[in-house]
């Protein structure tokens, strides 16, 4: 067994606060098809899942073609907002996020990865915008895996890192992240500032501040 450990991060709602940008894309998608915009909190509760699963759950009364139109409208809006405003403005780090990443990255025995419902293009833009290139040994996105909570993204990240489940922890803000972690057999850390009510997260540890992350990881691995 390797002495290394792996910390896998969700992105939206965990590392970066992109909720205004995400809901603006929801608004554009629905308004573009002449449809009423869903309640903000309800729409954001699905963040973390892949788009092809979000819209059928968010608007089950619509047909497949309408769902496809919403997906494309969302992608178009998201791309436009990000390109015109930039990642630092549209997806700023939560307080302490960068410092927490830097602290863990400085440890020779700790590897970092991401597992996100974002597209690869979206993740690449965010990594570029926040100067995070080289931080993550594995970058898993929705393009190449089943949607969360399927464990595929975590399994691939562990394979890339050469680390087993016993030395891996998943950090996220939604029940999808926690369920994905359990399905992969890894420990889980939930954060209180994301898109799901913290009381609904059945995590091995909960943190309310990024300053507490390293200690939580140490306690679990």
RAQUIMO-V793184 format. One record per backbone hydrogen bond with DSSP energy under -0.5 kcal/mol. CO is the residue of the C=O (numbers start at 1). NH is the residue of the N-H. E is the energy in kcal/mol with one decimal. If there is no record, write none. Layout:
# RAQUIMO-V793184
co:CO nh:NH e:E
co:CO nh:NH e:E
This chain:
# RAQUIMO-V793184
co:5 nh:111 e:-2.9
co:6 nh:8 e:-0.5
co:6 nh:169 e:-2.2
co:7 nh:113 e:-2.0
co:8 nh:171 e:-3.2
co:9 nh:115 e:-2.4
co:11 nh:14 e:-1.7
co:11 nh:15 e:-2.1
co:11 nh:16 e:-2.0
co:15 nh:94 e:-2.4
co:16 nh:13 e:-2.8
co:16 nh:18 e:-1.0
co:17 nh:92 e:-0.7
co:18 nh:22 e:-2.6
co:19 nh:23 e:-2.6
co:20 nh:24 e:-2.0
co:21 nh:25 e:-1.8
co:22 nh:26 e:-2.0
co:23 nh:27 e:-2.8
co:24 nh:28 e:-2.3
co:25 nh:29 e:-2.3
co:26 nh:30 e:-2.4
co:27 nh:31 e:-2.8
co:28 nh:32 e:-2.1
co:29 nh:33 e:-0.6
co:30 nh:33 e:-1.0
co:30 nh:35 e:-2.8
co:31 nh:34 e:-1.3
co:39 nh:43 e:-2.8
co:40 nh:44 e:-2.8
co:41 nh:45 e:-1.2
co:43 nh:46 e:-1.5
co:44 nh:47 e:-1.4
co:46 nh:49 e:-2.0
co:49 nh:48 e:-0.7
co:50 nh:53 e:-1.8
co:50 nh:54 e:-1.9
co:51 nh:55 e:-1.6
co:53 nh:57 e:-1.3
co:54 nh:58 e:-2.9
co:55 nh:59 e:-2.8
co:57 nh:60 e:-0.5
co:59 nh:62 e:-1.7
co:63 nh:67 e:-2.3
co:64 nh:68 e:-2.4
co:65 nh:69 e:-2.2
co:66 nh:70 e:-2.2
co:67 nh:71 e:-2.3
co:68 nh:72 e:-2.3
co:69 nh:73 e:-2.5
co:70 nh:74 e:-2.6
co:71 nh:75 e:-2.4
co:72 nh:76 e:-2.6
co:73 nh:77 e:-2.3
co:74 nh:78 e:-2.8
co:75 nh:79 e:-2.5
co:76 nh:80 e:-2.3
co:77 nh:81 e:-2.8
co:78 nh:82 e:-2.4
co:79 nh:83 e:-2.5
co:80 nh:84 e:-2.1
co:81 nh:85 e:-2.1
co:82 nh:86 e:-2.5
co:86 nh:89 e:-0.5
co:86 nh:90 e:-2.3
co:87 nh:91 e:-2.8
co:92 nh:17 e:-3.0
co:94 nh:97 e:-2.4
co:95 nh:210 e:-0.5
co:96 nh:100 e:-2.2
co:97 nh:101 e:-2.3
co:98 nh:102 e:-2.6
co:99 nh:103 e:-2.3
co:100 nh:104 e:-2.2
co:101 nh:105 e:-2.7
co:102 nh:106 e:-1.6
co:104 nh:107 e:-1.4
co:106 nh:108 e:-0.5
co:107 nh:110 e:-1.5
co:109 nh:5 e:-2.4
co:111 nh:7 e:-2.8
co:112 nh:137 e:-2.9
co:112 nh:138 e:-0.7
co:113 nh:9 e:-2.7
co:114 nh:140 e:-2.6
co:118 nh:142 e:-2.5
co:119 nh:123 e:-2.5
co:120 nh:124 e:-2.9
co:121 nh:125 e:-2.1
co:122 nh:126 e:-2.0
co:123 nh:127 e:-2.8
co:124 nh:128 e:-2.3
co:125 nh:129 e:-2.8
co:126 nh:130 e:-2.0
co:127 nh:132 e:-2.9
co:127 nh:133 e:-0.5
co:128 nh:131 e:-1.1
co:132 nh:135 e:-2.4
co:138 nh:114 e:-2.1
co:138 nh:140 e:-0.5
co:140 nh:116 e:-2.4
co:141 nh:144 e:-1.1
co:142 nh:145 e:-0.7
co:147 nh:150 e:-2.1
co:150 nh:153 e:-0.6
co:151 nh:155 e:-2.5
co:152 nh:156 e:-2.4
co:153 nh:157 e:-2.2
co:154 nh:158 e:-2.6
co:155 nh:159 e:-2.0
co:156 nh:160 e:-2.6
co:157 nh:161 e:-2.0
co:158 nh:162 e:-1.6
co:158 nh:163 e:-1.9
co:164 nh:167 e:-1.6
co:165 nh:168 e:-1.7
co:167 nh:6 e:-2.7
co:168 nh:187 e:-1.7
co:169 nh:8 e:-3.0
co:170 nh:172 e:-0.5
co:170 nh:189 e:-3.0
co:171 nh:10 e:-2.4
co:172 nh:191 e:-1.8
co:173 nh:196 e:-0.9
co:174 nh:178 e:-1.7
co:175 nh:179 e:-2.9
co:176 nh:180 e:-2.2
co:177 nh:181 e:-2.3
co:178 nh:182 e:-2.4
co:179 nh:183 e:-2.4
co:180 nh:184 e:-1.5
co:181 nh:185 e:-0.6
co:181 nh:186 e:-2.5
co:182 nh:185 e:-1.0
co:187 nh:170 e:-2.7
co:188 nh:204 e:-0.7
co:188 nh:205 e:-1.3
co:189 nh:172 e:-2.2
co:190 nh:207 e:-2.4
co:191 nh:194 e:-0.5
co:197 nh:200 e:-2.3
co:198 nh:201 e:-1.3
co:200 nh:202 e:-0.6
co:201 nh:203 e:-1.3
co:205 nh:190 e:-2.9
co:207 nh:192 e:-1.6
co:209 nh:212 e:-2.1
co:210 nh:213 e:-1.7
co:212 nh:216 e:-1.9
co:213 nh:217 e:-2.6
co:214 nh:218 e:-2.5
co:215 nh:219 e:-2.2
co:216 nh:220 e:-1.4
co:217 nh:221 e:-2.3
